[in-house]
């Protein structure tokens, strides 16, 4: 890698957001807001469109209603020990379905109504 390329990586921030394709954007919004505690950032067409964005604590996800797209996405969300403990309490209180899974190590997997996955690594102290 050249010195110029390294300098560009440091000085130019890439702002990224995953796009989750969904069958019904309003159903997806209810899941992310009511079940996972996200807030709606914006919604195309003054709330009537098929694309919107949700956010929580710096995590942003674009939800896009598109009947022609049936592909699924996976988002890896790392939380510190206290954040994971608080989130686990929230998902129990909200009765969010979860499953234990493996993705290089133990994770909590939450699958949205359209099959998109959110993976939360289990805290080091909780691993077996």
C-alpha positions in Angstrom: 0.0 0.0 0.0 1.3 3.4 -0.9 1.6 6.3 1.6 -1.0 8.2 -0.4 -3.5 5.3 -0.1 -3.0 5.1 3.7 -3.4 8.9 4.0 -6.7 8.7 2.1 -8.0 6.0 4.3 -7.3 8.1 7.4 -8.7 11.4 6.1 -11.9 10.1 4.3 -14.5 8.5 6.4 -16.8 6.1 4.7 -20.3 6.4 6.1 -22.1 3.1 5.6 -25.6 1.7 6.3 -26.8 -1.7 5.4 -30.0 -2.1 3.3 -32.4 -4.8 4.5 -35.0 -5.8 1.8 -38.4 -6.3 3.3 -41.8 -7.4 2.0 -43.7 -4.8 4.0 -41.9 -1.7 5.2 -44.5 -0.9 7.9 -44.3 -4.4 9.4 -40.5 -4.1 9.4 -40.7 -0.7 11.1 -43.0 -2.0 13.8 -40.5 -4.9 14.5 -37.4 -2.6 14.7 -39.1 0.1 16.7 -41.4 -2.0 19.0 -39.2 -5.1 19.5 -35.7 -3.8 19.2 -36.0 -0.2 20.4 -34.9 1.6 17.2 -36.3 5.0 16.2 -37.4 6.0 12.7 -35.0 8.6 11.2 -36.8 9.2 8.0 -39.5 7.7 5.7 -39.7 8.4 2.0 -43.0 9.9 0.7 -43.9 11.5 4.0 -44.3 8.1 5.6 -46.1 6.5 2.7 -43.1 5.3 0.7 -41.3 2.0 0.6 -38.0 3.1 2.0 -37.1 4.3 5.5 -34.3 4.3 7.9 -34.1 3.3 11.6 -31.4 4.0 14.1 -30.3 3.1 17.6 -27.1 4.2 19.4 -25.2 4.9 16.2 -26.5 1.7 14.4 -28.4 2.7 11.2 -30.4 0.4 8.9 -32.2 1.3 5.7 -35.4 -0.8 5.2 -36.5 -1.1 1.6 -39.7 -2.7 0.5 -39.0 -4.4 -2.8 -41.0 -7.5 -3.9 -38.4 -8.4 -6.5 -35.6 -8.8 -3.8 -35.8 -11.8 -1.6 -32.1 -11.8 -0.6 -31.3 -11.7 3.1 -28.7 -9.6 5.0 -26.8 -10.2 8.2 -25.7 -7.4 10.5 -23.0 -7.9 13.2 -23.6 -5.7 16.2 -20.8 -5.5 18.9 -21.8 -4.2 22.3 -19.8 -3.8 25.4 -20.6 -6.0 28.4 -23.0 -3.5 30.0 -24.7 -2.8 26.7 -25.2 -6.4 26.0 -26.6 -7.0 29.5 -29.1 -4.2 29.1 -30.1 -5.3 25.6 -30.6 -8.9 26.8 -33.0 -7.5 29.5 -34.9 -5.5 26.9 -35.4 -8.4 24.5 -36.6 -10.6 27.4 -39.1 -7.9 28.5 -40.3 -7.5 24.9 -40.4 -11.3 24.2 -38.1 -11.0 21.2 -37.5 -14.4 19.7 -33.7 -15.2 19.8 -31.5 -18.2 19.2 -28.0 -19.1 20.2 -25.8 -19.4 17.2 -22.2 -19.6 16.2 -20.3 -17.2 14.0 -16.7 -17.7 14.9 -17.9 -17.7 18.5 -21.1 -17.7 20.4 -23.7 -15.1 19.3 -27.3 -14.2 20.0 -29.2 -14.3 16.7 -32.4 -12.2 16.1 -34.2 -12.7 12.8 -36.5 -10.0 11.6 -39.9 -10.9 9.9 -38.2 -11.0 6.5 -35.3 -13.3 7.5 -32.6 -10.6 7.9 -30.3 -11.5 10.8 -28.8 -9.4 13.6 -25.9 -11.1 15.4 -24.8 -10.0 18.9 -21.6 -11.6 20.2 -22.0 -13.0 23.7 -19.8 -11.2 26.2 -16.5 -12.8 27.0 -17.5 -13.5 30.6 -20.7 -15.3 29.4 -18.9 -17.7 27.0 -18.4 -21.3 27.9 
